[in-house]
């Protein structure tokens, strides 16, 4: 695969044979983020879990102390007073059954997170085939199926992110933007790692975190020393 000149230059900053501690990795990833836009810094965490077993599934959410740097558009499925509450809390879109055809037939997906009150999950369930594959389905574990819509909206706007295993048992999550200071990225990253360590399945045998890589949208990956993260 041919890489652009900018990527090749950035890749020179990384010693592929080395495992870095978090602070050094963040510093390199920031330097390597040389695109003309504010790149997202992401963590890719390869786990020893087998997501095919329900007791080894990892799914949850954590509020990053400095947010993600991204403006998140929130859709809330609610009715009556809860719909009014969602509007007042700053939801970008609020609705009920009338949104089903818009999403199903017109392909409307101008939102990043979906929140629903429990009584609306029967309605939202009809959108499973559309929202599920995109990771947009509300889930109680992630705090997106709740009666406290104000808290859910405030948390998301404050920088709440959801983490979950993909099909290859890797967790992919943003930890901020390249424009963030190293300290803010380190805070966000540590908060994420703490949450994922706490989510370790009790039934897991063998190593939990197999590898952790930090990267920017267009930059090379920097591998971390997992042993230092776990201790």
Sine and cosine of phi, psi and omega as CSV:
sin_phi,cos_phi,sin_psi,cos_psi,sin_omega,cos_omega
0.00,0.00,0.84,-0.54,-0.04,-1.00
-0.98,0.20,0.76,-0.65,-0.01,-1.00
-0.97,-0.26,0.49,-0.87,0.04,-1.00
-0.94,0.34,0.29,-0.96,-0.04,-1.00
-0.86,0.50,-0.63,0.78,-0.04,-1.00
-0.90,0.44,-0.67,0.74,0.01,-1.00
-0.91,0.42,-0.69,0.73,-0.02,-1.00
-0.87,0.49,-0.67,0.75,0.04,-1.00
-0.90,0.44,-0.70,0.71,-0.02,-1.00
-0.89,0.45,-0.62,0.79,-0.04,-1.00
-0.90,0.44,-0.41,0.91,0.02,-1.00
-0.91,0.40,-0.34,0.94,0.00,-1.00
-0.97,0.26,-0.27,0.96,-0.12,-0.99
-0.95,-0.31,0.79,-0.61,0.13,-0.99
-1.00,-0.02,0.95,-0.30,-0.10,-0.99
-0.88,0.47,-0.39,0.92,-0.06,-1.00
-1.00,0.05,-0.09,1.00,-0.11,-0.99
-0.98,-0.21,0.54,-0.84,0.18,-0.98
-0.94,-0.34,0.84,-0.54,-0.14,-0.99
-0.99,-0.11,0.43,-0.90,0.19,-0.98
-0.99,0.16,0.25,-0.97,-0.18,-0.98
-0.85,0.52,-0.71,0.71,-0.07,-1.00
-0.88,0.48,-0.69,0.73,-0.02,-1.00
-0.93,0.37,-0.66,0.75,0.01,-1.00
-0.87,0.49,-0.69,0.72,0.00,-1.00
-0.89,0.46,-0.68,0.73,0.01,-1.00
-0.86,0.51,-0.71,0.71,-0.01,-1.00
-0.92,0.39,-0.70,0.71,-0.03,-1.00
-0.88,0.48,-0.65,0.76,0.04,-1.00
-0.89,0.46,-0.71,0.70,0.00,-1.00
-0.90,0.44,-0.58,0.82,-0.06,-1.00
-0.98,0.21,-0.22,0.97,-0.02,-1.00
-0.99,0.14,1.00,0.09,-0.14,-0.99
-0.95,-0.31,0.22,0.98,-0.02,-1.00
-0.94,0.35,0.21,-0.98,-0.05,-1.00
-0.99,0.15,-0.03,1.00,0.06,-1.00
-0.87,-0.49,0.19,-0.98,-0.03,-1.00
-0.98,0.18,0.99,-0.14,-0.11,-0.99
-0.92,0.38,0.51,-0.86,0.10,-0.99
-0.99,0.11,0.68,-0.73,0.11,-0.99
-1.00,-0.08,0.80,-0.60,-0.09,-1.00
-0.84,-0.53,0.49,-0.87,0.14,-0.99
-0.94,-0.35,0.71,-0.71,0.07,-1.00
-0.86,-0.51,0.92,-0.40,-0.15,-0.99
-0.91,-0.42,0.94,-0.35,0.02,-1.00
-1.00,0.05,0.83,-0.56,-0.08,-1.00
-0.95,-0.30,0.26,-0.96,0.08,-1.00
-1.00,-0.03,0.18,0.98,-0.03,-1.00
-0.97,0.24,0.34,-0.94,0.14,-0.99
-0.87,-0.49,0.99,-0.14,-0.11,-0.99
-0.89,0.45,-0.16,0.99,0.04,-1.00
-0.95,0.32,-0.35,0.94,0.05,-1.00
-1.00,-0.09,0.81,-0.59,-0.06,-1.00
-0.83,0.56,-0.58,0.82,-0.05,-1.00
-0.98,0.19,-0.01,1.00,0.08,-1.00
-0.90,-0.44,0.20,0.98,0.07,-1.00
-0.96,0.28,0.66,-0.75,0.09,-1.00
-0.89,-0.46,0.83,-0.56,0.07,-1.00
-0.44,-0.90,0.74,-0.67,0.02,-1.00
-0.11,-0.99,-0.19,-0.98,-0.01,-1.00
-0.56,-0.83,0.44,-0.90,0.01,-1.00
-0.55,-0.84,0.59,-0.81,0.04,-1.00
-1.00,-0.04,0.90,-0.44,0.04,-1.00
-0.96,0.29,0.75,-0.66,-0.12,-0.99
-0.85,0.52,-0.48,0.88,-0.04,-1.00
-0.92,-0.40,0.28,0.96,0.03,-1.00
0.95,0.32,-0.07,-1.00,-0.03,-1.00
-0.97,-0.24,-0.17,0.98,-0.06,-1.00
0.99,0.14,0.03,1.00,-0.04,-1.00
-0.93,-0.37,0.65,-0.76,0.09,-1.00
-0.99,0.15,0.86,-0.52,-0.09,-1.00
-0.98,-0.21,0.77,-0.64,0.04,-1.00
-1.00,-0.07,0.81,-0.58,-0.12,-0.99
-0.93,-0.37,0.77,-0.63,0.12,-0.99
-0.96,-0.29,0.77,-0.64,0.02,-1.00
-0.89,-0.46,0.80,-0.60,0.14,-0.99
-1.00,-0.06,0.93,-0.37,-0.01,-1.00
-0.34,-0.94,0.27,-0.96,0.01,-1.00
-0.75,-0.66,0.34,-0.94,0.13,-0.99
0.83,0.55,-0.70,-0.71,-0.06,-1.00
-0.85,0.52,-0.54,0.84,0.00,-1.00
-0.93,0.36,-0.55,0.83,0.07,-1.00
-0.92,0.39,-0.67,0.75,0.04,-1.00
-0.89,0.45,-0.64,0.77,0.00,-1.00
-0.89,0.45,-0.67,0.74,-0.01,-1.00
-0.90,0.44,-0.67,0.75,0.04,-1.00
-0.87,0.50,-0.73,0.68,-0.04,-1.00
-0.90,0.44,-0.52,0.85,-0.04,-1.00
-0.99,0.17,-0.16,0.99,0.08,-1.00
0.97,-0.23,0.34,0.94,0.08,-1.00
-0.89,0.45,0.58,-0.82,-0.03,-1.00
-0.98,0.20,-0.57,0.82,0.02,-1.00
-0.65,-0.76,0.66,-0.76,0.04,-1.00
-0.70,-0.72,0.70,-0.71,0.02,-1.00
-0.14,-0.99,-0.16,-0.99,-0.02,-1.00
-0.62,-0.79,-0.71,-0.70,-0.08,-1.00
-0.80,0.60,-0.54,0.84,-0.09,-1.00
-0.89,0.45,-0.29,0.96,0.00,-1.00
-0.99,0.11,-0.28,0.96,-0.07,-1.00
-0.83,0.56,-0.83,0.56,-0.03,-1.00
-0.89,0.45,-0.53,0.85,-0.02,-1.00
-0.89,0.46,-0.66,0.75,-0.02,-1.00
-0.98,0.18,-0.69,0.72,-0.09,-1.00
-0.95,0.30,-0.71,0.70,-0.14,-0.99
-0.99,-0.12,-0.56,0.83,-0.07,-1.00
-0.99,-0.13,-0.11,0.99,0.04,-1.00
0.94,0.34,0.45,0.89,-0.01,-1.00
-0.96,0.28,0.88,-0.48,-0.01,-1.00
-0.63,-0.78,0.66,0.75,-0.04,-1.00
-0.99,0.12,0.73,0.68,0.00,-1.00
-0.53,-0.85,0.37,-0.93,-0.08,-1.00
-0.95,-0.32,-0.44,0.90,-0.03,-1.00
-0.65,-0.76,0.63,-0.78,0.06,-1.00
-0.90,-0.44,0.77,-0.63,0.07,-1.00
-0.90,-0.45,0.59,-0.81,0.02,-1.00
-0.61,-0.80,0.57,-0.82,0.16,-0.99
-0.97,0.22,0.48,-0.88,-0.08,-1.00
-0.81,0.58,-0.59,0.80,-0.03,-1.00
-0.93,0.37,-0.24,0.97,-0.02,-1.00
-0.99,-0.10,-0.04,1.00,-0.10,-1.00
-0.92,0.39,-0.43,0.90,0.09,-1.00
-0.89,0.46,-0.65,0.76,0.03,-1.00
-0.94,0.34,-0.76,0.66,-0.06,-1.00
-0.90,0.44,-0.55,0.84,0.01,-1.00
-0.83,0.56,-0.48,0.88,0.01,-1.00
-0.93,0.37,-0.27,0.96,0.00,-1.00
-0.99,-0.16,0.16,0.99,-0.08,-1.00
-0.78,0.63,-0.66,0.75,-0.06,-1.00
-0.93,0.36,-0.44,0.90,0.00,-1.00
-1.00,0.01,-0.76,0.65,-0.11,-0.99
-0.98,0.20,-0.58,0.82,-0.06,-1.00
-0.81,0.59,-0.84,0.54,-0.04,-1.00
-0.88,0.48,-0.39,0.92,-0.01,-1.00
-1.00,-0.03,0.05,1.00,0.01,-1.00
0.94,0.35,0.42,0.91,-0.07,-1.00
-0.97,-0.24,-0.01,1.00,-0.06,-1.00
-0.94,0.34,0.79,-0.61,0.03,-1.00
-0.87,0.50,0.55,-0.84,-0.10,-1.00
-0.54,-0.84,0.75,-0.66,-0.02,-1.00
-0.85,0.52,-0.59,0.81,-0.01,-1.00
-0.89,0.46,-0.51,0.86,-0.01,-1.00
-1.00,-0.01,0.00,1.00,0.02,-1.00
0.97,0.23,0.26,0.97,-0.03,-1.00
-0.98,-0.19,0.01,1.00,0.23,-0.97
-0.91,-0.41,0.96,-0.29,-0.16,-0.99
-0.32,-0.95,0.45,-0.90,0.14,-0.99
-1.00,0.10,-0.35,0.94,-0.02,-1.00
-1.00,0.00,0.96,0.29,-0.09,-1.00
-0.92,0.39,-0.50,0.87,0.01,-1.00
-0.88,0.47,-0.73,0.68,0.01,-1.00
-0.89,0.46,-0.69,0.72,-0.02,-1.00
-0.86,0.52,-0.71,0.70,-0.01,-1.00
-0.92,0.40,-0.70,0.72,0.00,-1.00
-0.88,0.47,-0.67,0.74,0.00,-1.00
-0.89,0.46,-0.70,0.71,-0.03,-1.00
-0.90,0.43,-0.69,0.72,-0.01,-1.00
-0.93,0.37,-0.43,0.90,0.00,-1.00
-0.99,0.17,-0.16,0.99,0.04,-1.00
0.87,-0.49,0.46,0.89,0.02,-1.00
-0.97,0.24,0.75,-0.66,0.05,-1.00
-0.84,-0.54,0.44,-0.90,0.03,-1.00
-0.97,-0.24,0.64,-0.77,0.09,-1.00
-0.83,-0.55,0.59,-0.81,0.01,-1.00
-0.34,-0.94,0.38,-0.93,0.05,-1.00
-0.96,0.28,0.65,-0.76,0.19,-0.98
-1.00,0.02,-0.14,-0.99,-0.07,-1.00
-0.90,0.44,-0.38,0.92,-0.01,-1.00
-0.98,-0.19,0.28,0.96,0.06,-1.00
0.91,0.41,0.51,0.86,0.07,-1.00
-0.93,-0.36,0.59,-0.81,0.07,-1.00
-0.97,-0.26,0.81,-0.59,0.03,-1.00
-0.90,-0.44,0.86,-0.51,-0.01,-1.00
-0.57,-0.82,0.54,-0.84,0.09,-1.00
-0.98,0.18,0.57,-0.82,0.08,-1.00
-0.85,-0.52,0.16,0.99,0.04,-1.00
0.60,-0.80,-0.27,-0.96,-0.01,-1.00
-0.88,-0.47,0.36,-0.93,0.00,-1.00
-0.88,0.47,-0.40,0.92,0.00,-1.00
-0.97,0.22,-0.21,0.98,0.03,-1.00
-0.92,0.40,0.44,-0.90,0.12,-0.99
-0.94,0.33,0.34,-0.94,0.03,-1.00
-0.87,0.49,-0.60,0.80,0.00,-1.00
-0.89,0.45,-0.68,0.74,-0.01,-1.00
-0.92,0.39,-0.65,0.76,0.05,-1.00
-0.90,0.43,-0.64,0.77,0.01,-1.00
-0.90,0.44,-0.67,0.74,0.05,-1.00
-0.87,0.50,-0.75,0.66,-0.02,-1.00
-0.88,0.47,-0.70,0.71,-0.03,-1.00
-0.90,0.44,-0.69,0.73,-0.01,-1.00
-0.90,0.43,-0.64,0.77,0.04,-1.00
-0.87,0.49,-0.68,0.73,0.03,-1.00
-0.90,0.44,-0.76,0.65,-0.04,-1.00
-0.88,0.48,-0.67,0.74,0.03,-1.00
-0.85,0.53,-0.69,0.72,-0.02,-1.00
-0.91,0.41,-0.64,0.76,-0.04,-1.00
-0.95,0.31,-0.61,0.79,0.06,-1.00
-0.89,0.46,-0.62,0.78,0.00,-1.00
-0.93,0.38,-0.45,0.89,-0.05,-1.00
-1.00,0.07,0.10,1.00,-0.05,-1.00
-0.84,0.54,0.81,-0.59,-0.01,-1.00
-0.91,0.42,0.69,-0.73,-0.03,-1.00
-0.91,0.42,-0.44,0.90,-0.08,-1.00
-1.00,0.07,-0.08,1.00,-0.09,-1.00
-0.94,0.33,0.78,-0.62,0.11,-0.99
-0.97,-0.23,0.55,-0.83,0.02,-1.00
1.00,0.10,-0.18,-0.98,-0.13,-0.99
-0.96,0.27,0.58,-0.81,-0.06,-1.00
-1.00,0.01,-0.85,0.52,0.03,-1.00
-0.99,-0.11,0.94,-0.35,-0.03,-1.00
-1.00,0.10,-0.65,0.76,0.08,-1.00
-0.41,-0.91,0.50,-0.87,0.05,-1.00
-0.75,-0.66,0.82,-0.57,-0.02,-1.00
-0.83,-0.56,0.71,-0.71,0.13,-0.99
-0.96,-0.28,0.64,-0.77,0.01,-1.00
-0.46,-0.89,0.35,-0.94,0.16,-0.99
-0.98,-0.21,0.18,-0.98,-0.10,-0.99
-0.76,0.65,-0.72,0.69,-0.09,-1.00
-0.94,-0.35,0.00,1.00,-0.13,-0.99
-0.99,-0.13,0.09,-1.00,0.02,-1.00
-0.97,0.25,0.37,-0.93,0.04,-1.00
-0.99,0.15,0.57,-0.82,0.05,-1.00
-0.86,-0.51,0.87,-0.49,-0.07,-1.00
-1.00,0.09,0.65,-0.76,-0.03,-1.00
-0.98,-0.18,0.36,-0.93,0.10,-1.00
-0.99,0.15,0.98,-0.21,-0.09,-1.00
-0.89,0.46,-0.61,0.79,-0.03,-1.00
-0.83,0.56,-0.61,0.79,0.00,-1.00
-0.94,0.34,-0.48,0.88,-0.01,-1.00
-0.97,0.24,-0.55,0.83,-0.10,-1.00
-0.98,0.17,-0.51,0.86,-0.03,-1.00
-0.97,0.23,0.00,0.00,0.00,0.00
